[in-house]
Amino acid sequence: MKIATTETIAGYVITKNLGVVIGNTIRARHVGKDILAGFRSLVG
C-alpha cells in the first residue's frame, strides 16, 4: 500500500481514493500547557 498526498504517483495506478483528511494540532510554549493541550486534543 502506498500513501501519498498527491493526485498521481509516477509508475503506479491509483485504485482507491479515500478522500480528504483533516488534522488538528495544538502548540504551546510551556510544559504544563503542552500537557493540557495534549488532553484537549484527545477530548476534541
PyRosetta script that sets phi, psi and omega in degrees:
from pyrosetta import init, pose_from_sequence

init()
pose = pose_from_sequence("MKIATTETIAGYVITKNLGVVIGNTIRARHVGKDILAGFRSLVG")
pose.set_psi(1, 131.3)
pose.set_omega(1, 175.6)
pose.set_phi(2, -109.0)
pose.set_psi(2, 136.7)
pose.set_omega(2, 176.4)
pose.set_phi(3, -118.5)
pose.set_psi(3, 129.8)
pose.set_omega(3, -177.2)
pose.set_phi(4, -143.2)
pose.set_psi(4, 160.0)
pose.set_omega(4, 176.6)
pose.set_phi(5, -104.8)
pose.set_psi(5, 7.7)
pose.set_omega(5, 179.1)
pose.set_phi(6, -107.4)
pose.set_psi(6, 165.7)
pose.set_omega(6, -178.9)
pose.set_phi(7, -79.7)
pose.set_psi(7, -22.3)
pose.set_omega(7, -179.6)
pose.set_phi(8, -135.5)
pose.set_psi(8, 153.9)
pose.set_omega(8, 174.3)
pose.set_phi(9, -129.5)
pose.set_psi(9, 123.5)
pose.set_omega(9, -176.9)
pose.set_phi(10, -60.0)
pose.set_psi(10, 128.2)
pose.set_omega(10, 176.9)
pose.set_phi(11, 86.3)
pose.set_psi(11, 2.7)
pose.set_omega(11, -178.9)
pose.set_phi(12, -128.0)
pose.set_psi(12, 154.1)
pose.set_omega(12, 174.5)
pose.set_phi(13, -108.7)
pose.set_psi(13, 126.7)
pose.set_omega(13, -179.7)
pose.set_phi(14, -80.8)
pose.set_psi(14, 122.5)
pose.set_omega(14, -177.9)
pose.set_phi(15, -106.1)
pose.set_psi(15, -18.5)
pose.set_omega(15, -177.9)
pose.set_phi(16, -148.2)
pose.set_psi(16, 131.3)
pose.set_omega(16, 177.2)
pose.set_phi(17, -112.9)
pose.set_psi(17, 120.7)
pose.set_omega(17, -176.1)
pose.set_phi(18, -87.9)
pose.set_psi(18, -7.8)
pose.set_omega(18, 176.3)
pose.set_phi(19, 98.0)
pose.set_psi(19, -165.2)
pose.set_omega(19, -175.6)
pose.set_phi(20, -84.5)
pose.set_psi(20, 137.0)
pose.set_omega(20, 177.2)
pose.set_phi(21, -115.7)
pose.set_psi(21, 133.0)
pose.set_omega(21, -178.7)
pose.set_phi(22, -117.1)
pose.set_psi(22, 133.4)
pose.set_omega(22, 178.9)
pose.set_phi(23, -118.3)
pose.set_psi(23, 166.0)
pose.set_omega(23, -178.3)
pose.set_phi(24, -142.8)
pose.set_psi(24, 131.4)
pose.set_omega(24, 176.8)
pose.set_phi(25, -131.4)
pose.set_psi(25, 149.4)
pose.set_omega(25, 175.8)
pose.set_phi(26, -126.4)
pose.set_psi(26, 127.4)
pose.set_omega(26, 180.0)
pose.set_phi(27, -118.0)
pose.set_psi(27, 134.9)
pose.set_omega(27, 179.0)
pose.set_phi(28, -130.4)
pose.set_psi(28, 158.9)
pose.set_omega(28, -177.4)
pose.set_phi(29, -96.3)
pose.set_psi(29, -16.8)
pose.set_omega(29, -176.3)
pose.set_phi(30, -109.4)
pose.set_psi(30, 144.5)
pose.set_omega(30, -176.9)
pose.set_phi(31, -59.1)
pose.set_psi(31, -44.8)
pose.set_omega(31, 178.0)
pose.set_phi(32, -61.8)
pose.set_psi(32, -38.8)
pose.set_omega(32, 177.7)
pose.set_phi(33, -69.3)
pose.set_psi(33, -33.1)
pose.set_omega(33, 177.1)
pose.set_phi(34, -62.5)
pose.set_psi(34, -42.2)
pose.set_omega(34, 179.3)
pose.set_phi(35, -65.3)
pose.set_psi(35, -45.3)
pose.set_omega(35, 178.3)
pose.set_phi(36, -61.7)
pose.set_psi(36, -39.0)
pose.set_omega(36, 178.3)
pose.set_phi(37, -65.7)
pose.set_psi(37, -35.8)
pose.set_omega(37, 176.7)
pose.set_phi(38, -63.5)
pose.set_psi(38, -42.4)
pose.set_omega(38, 176.5)
pose.set_phi(39, -64.3)
pose.set_psi(39, -38.4)
pose.set_omega(39, 179.4)
pose.set_phi(40, -64.6)
pose.set_psi(40, -38.8)
pose.set_omega(40, -179.4)
pose.set_phi(41, -70.4)
pose.set_psi(41, -29.5)
pose.set_omega(41, 176.4)
pose.set_phi(42, -70.4)
pose.set_psi(42, -40.4)
pose.set_omega(42, -178.3)
pose.set_phi(43, -74.5)
pose.set_psi(43, -37.7)
pose.set_omega(43, 178.4)
pose.set_phi(44, 106.3)
pose.dump_pdb("model.pdb")
